[in-house]
Amino acid sequence: MPNARNAPPEVRLATLIGAAGGLAFVLMGLIQWQVENDPSWIRFPVIVAVLELLAVGGLVAGLRPARLTAALVFGLVALVHLLAVLNQGPAWIRVVSGLLSAVHVFGVVMLNTKPARIHFLGGQR
């Protein structure tokens, strides 16, 4: 099992993207909850954040299937944010969702780099 301290910068950046992206989505839900006084705005962001934080936990633990699992979760979250961009709603939600979508796609790219693959599959760098 790889050591988290020896993780390449690509893996660390993907971990940061997953954690910050999930928490930013929850923050968006909290703001919209306060604006519209409707607690249903927070349910879905919390579920997504939990999934992302579980994937990030696997990346930090260095589990072998964590790279592909996190890439899949990040890709699905990017699609969810793209749906929010294409939906009708406040402009600030659409802009932030567009940024979060792009950042999550970047996280998928970081997890598919050669250093990240070597880190999770083992081998010499």
Secondary structure by P-SEA (a helix, b strand, c coil): ccccccccaaaaaaaaaaaaaaaaaaaaaaaaaaacccccccaaaaaaaaaaaaaaaaaaacccaaaaaaaaaaaaaaaaaaaaaaccccaaaaaaaaaaaaaaaaaaaaaacaaaaaaaacccc
